[in-house]
C-alpha cells in the first residue's frame, strides 16, 4: 500500500485539508477524522487534492461522508486541484460536480475548471 498523509491548516474563515499519497482503505479513517474535524472548525473547508496520486471508492466515500456532515452543519466543503486519474474518478462518480469550489473563492480555484 502507498503512503497517505493528511495535514490541516486553519484560519478564522476556512480550513484547508491537504491530502497526499493514496486515498484508499488504509488511510480512510485518518481522512474521515481530518475532514470531520475541519467541518467542525470552520465555515468553509477546502480539500486540496494536489498531492493525491490514487483515489479509490474508500476515498470517494470519505469525501461524501464529509460532504453530508458539512451540509448538516451549514459548512461549505469543496475539493480542488485534482489531476489525472484522481480527477477522472471524481468526474465519473459525480463527486467533482458535488464538491466543485464556488467561483468566488479567491486563491482556491480548481485548476481543472474555469
Backbone torsions as a table, in degrees:
resi	resn	phi	psi	omega
1	UNK	NA	148.6	-179.4
2	UNK	-82.5	162.6	180.0
3	UNK	-74.3	141.7	177.2
4	UNK	-130.5	139.6	177.1
5	UNK	-142.6	148.0	177.2
6	UNK	-135.2	132.3	177.9
7	UNK	-132.5	135.3	179.6
8	UNK	-118.0	133.3	171.3
9	UNK	-120.9	145.0	-175.1
10	UNK	-133.8	146.1	170.9
11	UNK	-128.4	179.5	-177.0
12	UNK	-61.6	-34.4	-173.1
13	UNK	-106.1	-5.1	-178.3
14	UNK	-163.1	157.5	171.6
15	UNK	-121.5	140.2	175.8
16	UNK	-115.5	121.6	178.1
17	UNK	-106.8	109.4	-179.1
18	UNK	-98.4	119.6	179.1
19	UNK	-103.1	141.6	176.0
20	UNK	-137.8	150.0	177.6
21	UNK	90.0	-145.9	-175.7
22	UNK	-100.6	118.2	178.6
23	UNK	-93.1	91.1	-177.7
24	UNK	-136.3	-166.2	-176.1
25	UNK	-56.6	-36.8	-178.2
26	UNK	-61.8	-37.6	-178.2
27	UNK	-100.1	3.6	-173.8
28	UNK	-56.1	-48.1	-176.9
29	UNK	-62.2	-42.6	178.5
30	UNK	-65.5	-38.9	179.5
31	UNK	-65.1	-48.2	179.2
32	UNK	-61.3	-45.4	-179.0
33	UNK	-59.4	-44.5	-179.3
34	UNK	-67.3	-41.9	-179.9
35	UNK	-65.4	-43.8	180.0
36	UNK	-67.6	-36.6	176.2
37	UNK	-64.0	-39.7	178.3
38	UNK	-65.4	-41.4	177.9
39	UNK	-60.3	-36.2	179.7
40	UNK	-75.7	-13.9	-171.9
41	UNK	-108.9	-13.2	-173.7
42	UNK	-150.8	154.5	179.2
43	UNK	-77.3	-17.7	177.4
44	UNK	-131.7	131.9	177.3
45	UNK	-123.9	120.6	176.6
46	UNK	-104.8	122.5	177.2
47	UNK	-100.4	110.1	-177.0
48	UNK	-90.1	115.2	-176.6
49	UNK	-102.5	14.5	-176.8
50	UNK	-57.3	-33.4	-176.8
51	UNK	-94.9	4.9	-177.5
52	UNK	-84.2	127.0	-179.0
53	UNK	-102.7	-16.1	-178.1
54	UNK	-154.5	138.4	178.7
55	UNK	-139.9	116.5	178.0
56	UNK	-106.6	-171.0	-176.8
57	UNK	-62.0	-29.0	176.8
58	UNK	-64.6	-42.4	178.0
59	UNK	-66.9	-42.7	177.4
60	UNK	-61.4	-45.2	179.8
61	UNK	-61.6	-38.7	177.7
62	UNK	-61.1	-41.4	177.6
63	UNK	-64.6	-39.5	179.6
64	UNK	-68.0	-41.0	175.9
65	UNK	-57.9	-46.3	179.8
66	UNK	-64.7	-38.2	177.7
67	UNK	-60.0	-47.0	179.7
68	UNK	-63.6	-40.7	177.4
69	UNK	-63.0	-40.6	179.2
70	UNK	-64.8	-42.6	177.5
71	UNK	-59.1	-45.2	179.8
72	UNK	-62.6	-33.0	-177.6
73	UNK	-89.8	-4.3	-177.4
74	UNK	73.9	27.5	-178.7
75	UNK	-104.8	145.8	176.4
76	UNK	-95.7	116.9	178.4
77	UNK	-116.2	130.4	178.2
78	UNK	-144.5	159.9	178.1
79	UNK	-110.0	155.6	176.6
80	UNK	-153.5	163.9	173.1
81	UNK	68.8	22.0	175.3
82	UNK	-73.9	140.5	-179.7
83	UNK	-135.0	160.3	172.7
84	UNK	56.9	-133.3	-176.7
85	UNK	-62.0	-33.6	179.4
86	UNK	-64.6	-45.4	177.3
87	UNK	-62.0	-39.2	179.9
88	UNK	-63.5	-43.7	177.8
89	UNK	-60.2	-43.8	179.7
90	UNK	-64.4	-38.8	178.7
91	UNK	-66.7	-48.6	-177.2
92	UNK	-60.2	-40.2	-176.8
93	UNK	-82.0	-11.4	-178.1
94	UNK	86.6	-2.8	-178.4
95	UNK	-70.4	-28.7	177.5
96	UNK	-59.8	-44.1	178.3
97	UNK	-70.7	-40.0	-179.5
98	UNK	-61.2	-38.8	-174.0
99	UNK	-115.1	25.7	178.5
100	UNK	-66.5	135.4	178.8
101	UNK	-68.6	146.8	176.4
102	UNK	-68.6	147.9	-177.9
103	UNK	-66.6	-15.2	-175.1
104	UNK	-92.4	10.1	-179.4
105	UNK	-97.4	98.6	-177.0
106	UNK	-66.5	140.2	176.2
107	UNK	81.1	-2.2	-178.5
108	UNK	-132.4	34.4	179.7
109	UNK	-73.4	148.1	175.3
110	UNK	-78.9	123.9	-176.6
111	UNK	-65.3	-17.4	-175.4
112	UNK	-92.5	-3.1	-175.4
113	UNK	-136.2	158.1	178.7
114	UNK	-69.4	NA	NA
